[in-house]
Amino acid sequence: VETSRKLCLTIAKIYRDQGKFAEAEQVLRGDLVQSKSHDTAIVSDAETELALLCYQQGKYAEACAMFQGIVDRLVNVQHRRSASAAVVSAKSFVGFCLQNQHQLQEASVVFEDILKSCEEHLDEIQSDIEGQFESLQIIGNLHQLRKDFAAADDMYQECLRRRQMHFGPEHPLTIRSMSDLAVLQMQRGNYIKASELLATCVSVRRVKL
C-alpha cells in the first residue's frame, strides 16, 4: 500500500510539473480515497499535495477548506503542537487562501494566531531543528506581511544565523534565508545591503554549478 501511494504521488508530481493539472488532480483524488479507507485520521501526502495543487490553480475556497481540515486533524487527532512546522505551514496556507479571496480581516486573524502560537512555543521546539528554523522563517514572513519590517528583520537574521551554523553557508536553505533577507532589505530601502546579500547568493550558486 505504501509503495502504491508513493508511486501515485510521484506520477501526480510529474503531471503537475508538466502543467497537466487535471491529470495530477485525478491521480491525487484517487489516492486520497484509497488512503482515507485505511485511516481517516492520518493526513496523507496526497491530501497535502492536492490542497497545494488547488491553491496553485487559484481554487482558493477549496484549498482553504482542505488546509483547514489538515490543521484540525493535525492538532485535534494527531496532537501536533500548534507551533509545529506542519501545522504552521498548513495554517499559513489557510491565511493565504483567505487573503487571495480578499477576506483580509479573516486572514489577519489567522496570521495573528500563527504568530502568537509560534512566539509562545518557540522554546519548546529547540530540539526540532527543521521545525525551529521553519518557524523562525514563517514568523519573519508574517511580520513582513504585516509590514513590521524591524521584527521581520530580527527573525530572518536569526534564521540565517542558525542555518549557517547548522547547514553551512552554501546549503540551499541558508541561501533561501539570505535571499528572503535581501528582499526585506529592499523593502526597507537598504539597497546596498540587499545587493550585497544577493551578490553572495549568486556567487554561491555559481560555485555550486
Secondary structure, 3 states (H helix, E strand, C coil): CHHHHHHHHHHHHHHHHCCCHHHHHHHHHHHHHHHHHHCCCCCCHHHHHHHHHHHHCCCHHHHHHHHHHHHHHHHHCCCCCCCCHHHHHHHHHHHHHHHHCCCHHHHHHHHHHHHHHHHHHHHHHCCCHHHHHHHHHHHHHHHHHCCCHHHHHHHHHHHHHHHHHHHCCCCHHHHHHHHHHHHHHHHCCCHHHHHHHHHHHHHHHHHHC
